[in-house]
Amino acid sequence: MRPSTLRALSRAAELTRQNRLTEAMLMAEPVILVADDIEGEEIRRWLLDHIADFTGENHEIPKELP
């Protein structure tokens, strides 16, 4: 994942915890939309691994169906 993408996602998580969802979406959406398939999968994995960064809570990651 590009460093700029990671910075945008991390900042979006911070804004979400501050109840600034609109700003978080404005930060994250552009980098998600321009991601290729490989980076898109890295973003998906990062989001699943960092749910608590957005919510401030711990959540169990759902297992994928076969």
JOCOR-V964030 format. One record per backbone hydrogen bond with DSSP energy under -1.0 kcal/mol. CO is the residue of the C=O (numbers start at 0). NH is the residue of the N-H. If there is no record, write none. Layout:
co,nh
CO,NH
CO,NH
This chain:
co,nh
1,5
2,6
3,7
4,8
5,9
6,10
7,11
8,12
9,13
10,14
11,15
12,16
13,17
14,19
15,18
19,23
20,24
21,25
22,26
23,27
24,28
27,31
28,32
29,33
35,39
36,40
37,41
38,42
39,43
40,44
41,45
42,46
43,47
44,48
45,49
50,53
50,54
51,55
